[in-house]
Amino acid sequence: MTLSAGGDDPFRDPSSAPRARQPPDDARGEPDVPDTLAVGRHASLSLGTDALIVLEDKATRSIPFFNILWADHGDDGDVTIQYAQPAAKKSVRPAIVSYKLDKPDSRLAEAWVARLLDRAYGPSQRQKRIKVLINPFGGQGGAVKTYHKSVAPILAAARCELDVQKTEHQGHGIEIAQNMDIDAYDVVACCSGDGIPHEVWNGLAKRQDAARALHKMAVAQLPCGSGNAASLNFNGTDNPSLAALAIVKGLRTPLDLSSVSQGNDRFLSFLSQSVGIVAETDLATEHLRWMGSARFTWGFLVRLINKTVYPADIAIQVEHATKSAVRSAYRTEASKSPRAFDDRPVPSSSTGLPELKHGTINDPLPPDWHLVPHSHLGNFYAGNIAYMSPGANFFPASLPSDGCLDLVRIRGDIPRHTAIKTLLAVENNTFFDLEHVDYQKVCAYRIIPRHQKTGYISIDGERVAFEPFQVEVHRGLGTVLSRSGRLCEAKGV
Ligand SMILES: Nc1ncnc2c1ncn2[C@@H]1O[C@H](COP(=O)(O)OP(=O)(O)OP(=O)(O)O)[C@@H](O)[C@H]1O
C-alpha cells in the first residue's frame, strides 16, 4: 500500500508527514495534543476519522473507535489500549496493544489518551455501574458460562463497575429491581432472555419512586435466552460479546412502556402483546422445543393451513391510521440526528407510575371508544420495537419512544398461498406493504376474545390468562441503552 502524507488521511505515514495538530481547546484548557504519537522508530498511533490507526513496521491496521474499550498511560509515558477484537462467529474478545513513547512524556501521553477516550465514547457514559442479573436457566441453561466467557471480559476491559447476581426463582428479577439502590447503578444488564428485562421493568414499576427508577435505570439485555428481542433491537445483535460491547458504548434512550390491565392486575409490557396465531404458535409449541427455531415456522404453517380464526371485539385509539401516515411518522423521526443526551426531565422521587388515562379493563369503555367485532381475526399483534426474533422484523415502523404501539391485524381466512407469502415477507422485509396486512400506530386499545373458552394471550412472550385486557402506552417511561439513541437496529419503512 502506498502511504500518503495527506492531512486527514488516517493511513498517512506519520514518520514522513508533519504531525497534524488539533487546535487547543481553550474552554477546557487542554494542552495542544497531536493526533499521532510516535512510539518507536517505525511505529505510531494515530487518531483517524473513525478509527485508531496503528502503524508498525510499515503495516497499518485500524481499530474502530467503537471497539476501543479503554486506554491508560503509565508514569514513564507508555500507553496501553484495550479493544474488542473481532473473533470467530461474529463475536469479539478483548485484546491489548501497549507501546512506549519515543520520548517519555507522561503529560503528552495523558492528554492523548484523554482524546482517544473522547473519540471512543463520544456522549456515551464511561465506566458504567452495572447490576448484572444472570438467569442460570435462560435459553439452553448456559447463561453463567456465557457471561464469564464472552461478556465479563469485555465489561471488565472497559472498566465497568460490576455487581453480579444470579436469579434464583421465577419473579426474582421483580424483587431485585423493586428493592435495589437505584443511585448505586446506571444499568441493569440481564444475562437472560426477554423474561428478566420484563421482570426488571415490572419490579421498578412497583416502587414508590417508580417514575424516577424507570427513568434512571437503563435496562439492557445480554442475550442468553431463547427470545432475545431486546438485544436484537437495541444492541443490534444476539451475540453476547457484541451485545456487551454495545452496552459499553450504548446511549441512554427513552423507551415507551405500556400498562396492561387484565382482571384486577396492572403490569408493564415493553415488547409485544399478541392474541391469535402468533401467541398460539409461541406458547402452544413448547413440546416442539427440540425443533429449535423451526418450531415457530411449523406451528405457524399448521395454523395457517387450517385457516384458524380467533374472533374478538376490539376498540382502538388510533394515532396513525394509514400506512402512508405510519411511514411518514417513521421517516420524520429517522431523519433526525442521533440523540446524544437524554433530555427528559428527571421525575421526583415521590412520583409513582402514571395514572391510567383510559381507566382499567373493569371500567366502562371510554365514551369515544367503539368496540368493533372481528369475527375473522387471525392475528392481533401489537409491538413496541421492530424485531421479535432473529430475522423477524415484524414492526419495521416501530419507534422506541413515539408514544405508540404498532398494531398488526390480519384476517385468519385469507387464501393459504397469501398466508404463506405473508410468513416469507416478514423475513424479506416486505411485510409492511402487503395489502392484507393492516398496520397502524395506536396509543391504547381494549380486546375481548369471543366464542373461545380457552386460548393463548402472550405479553412480552409470556402466557397470561385468556381474558379481556386493555393497554395504554406511556411515552418514554422506561430507559434502554441503544446504539443510535433513538431507533431500533432494524430496517425501517
Ligand atoms: N433460578 C431460576 N429458576 C427458575 N426460573 C427462573 C430462575 N431465574 C429466572 N427464572 C425465570 O425464567 C423465566 C424465563 O427467563 P428468560 O427470559 O431469561 O429465559 P428464556 O429462555 O428466554 O425464556 P423462555 O423460557 O420464556 O423461553 C422468567 O420467567 C424467570 O422468572
The ligand as an SDF file (V2000), in Angstrom:
LIG
                    3D

 31 33  0  0  0  0  0  0  0  0999 V2000
  -33.3460  -19.6110   39.1000 N   0  0  0  0  0  0  0  0  0  0  0  0
  -34.4800  -19.6930   38.4320 C   0  0  0  0  0  0  0  0  0  0  0  0
  -35.2510  -20.8020   38.4770 N   0  0  0  0  0  0  0  0  0  0  0  0
  -36.3830  -20.8850   37.7640 C   0  0  0  0  0  0  0  0  0  0  0  0
  -36.8580  -19.9130   36.9580 N   0  0  0  0  0  0  0  0  0  0  0  0
  -36.1410  -18.7960   36.8650 C   0  0  0  0  0  0  0  0  0  0  0  0
  -34.9210  -18.6180   37.5760 C   0  0  0  0  0  0  0  0  0  0  0  0
  -34.4160  -17.4000   37.2840 N   0  0  0  0  0  0  0  0  0  0  0  0
  -35.3020  -16.8370   36.4360 C   0  0  0  0  0  0  0  0  0  0  0  0
  -36.3320  -17.6530   36.1700 N   0  0  0  0  0  0  0  0  0  0  0  0
  -37.4810  -17.4520   35.2680 C   0  0  0  0  0  0  0  0  0  0  0  0
  -37.1580  -17.8690   33.9550 O   0  0  0  0  0  0  0  0  0  0  0  0
  -38.1030  -17.2560   33.0600 C   0  0  0  0  0  0  0  0  0  0  0  0
  -37.5300  -17.1250   31.6620 C   0  0  0  0  0  0  0  0  0  0  0  0
  -36.4460  -16.3330   31.6710 O   0  0  0  0  0  0  0  0  0  0  0  0
  -35.6260  -15.8430   30.3800 P   0  0  0  0  0  0  0  0  0  0  0  0
  -36.4340  -14.9210   29.5900 O   0  0  0  0  0  0  0  0  0  0  0  0
  -34.3320  -15.3930   30.9090 O   0  0  0  0  0  0  0  0  0  0  0  0
  -35.3030  -17.1360   29.5350 O   0  0  0  0  0  0  0  0  0  0  0  0
  -35.8200  -17.6880   28.1360 P   0  0  0  0  0  0  0  0  0  0  0  0
  -35.1100  -18.9590   27.8800 O   0  0  0  0  0  0  0  0  0  0  0  0
  -35.7130  -16.6700   27.0390 O   0  0  0  0  0  0  0  0  0  0  0  0
  -37.3000  -17.8560   28.4640 O   0  0  0  0  0  0  0  0  0  0  0  0
  -38.4400  -18.8090   27.9720 P   0  0  0  0  0  0  0  0  0  0  0  0
  -38.3870  -19.9600   28.9290 O   0  0  0  0  0  0  0  0  0  0  0  0
  -39.6400  -17.9070   28.1780 O   0  0  0  0  0  0  0  0  0  0  0  0
  -38.1910  -19.1720   26.5500 O   0  0  0  0  0  0  0  0  0  0  0  0
  -38.5310  -15.9650   33.7300 C   0  0  0  0  0  0  0  0  0  0  0  0
  -39.9190  -16.0160   33.9010 O   0  0  0  0  0  0  0  0  0  0  0  0
  -37.8300  -16.0100   35.0850 C   0  0  0  0  0  0  0  0  0  0  0  0
  -38.6720  -15.6120   36.1310 O   0  0  0  0  0  0  0  0  0  0  0  0
  1  2  1  0
  2  3  1  0
  2  7  2  0
  3  4  2  0
  4  5  1  0
  5  6  2  0
  6  7  1  0
  6 10  1  0
  7  8  1  0
  8  9  2  0
  9 10  1  0
 10 11  1  0
 11 12  1  0
 11 30  1  0
 12 13  1  0
 13 14  1  0
 13 28  1  0
 14 15  1  0
 15 16  1  0
 16 17  2  0
 16 18  1  0
 16 19  1  0
 19 20  1  0
 20 21  2  0
 20 22  1  0
 20 23  1  0
 23 24  1  0
 24 25  2  0
 24 26  1  0
 24 27  1  0
 28 29  1  0
 28 30  1  0
 30 31  1  0
M  END
$$$$
